[in-house]
Amino acid sequence: MSGFNDRERAEESKSAHDAEVTFKATARRNRLLGQWVAAEFLALQGEAADAFAKEVVTSDFEKPGDDDVVEFVLKRVGDAGGDLSEVRLRHKMAELMRAALDQIKSES
């Protein structure tokens, strides 16, 4: 029975670790996304770009999934007169998620 309990604890530990990595990677992806949008579509630099990136990160806490981030970014870009499609945005989000995961794995 001890072997089963050990395996169960190991699986729980791995699951918790995976969830933590996903959370960190998503937050990092959103920060990177915010920096990209700030530079490419909103003409923001320095502290203003950093502040926008933080807004993108916090926008992800509205609803589960990425839709809240997509809605937030598209609205801000549209309000600024920019032209960013949802397809391009989601493609960039996927690209930045891979980069964020690579960064986090290299830090471990």
Secondary structure, 3 states (H helix, E strand, C coil): CHHHHHHHHHHHHHHHHHHHHHHHHHHHHHHHHHHHHHHHCCCCCHHHHHHHHHHHHHHCCCCCCCHHHHHHHHHHHHHCCCCCCHHHHHHHHHHHHHHHHHHHHHHC
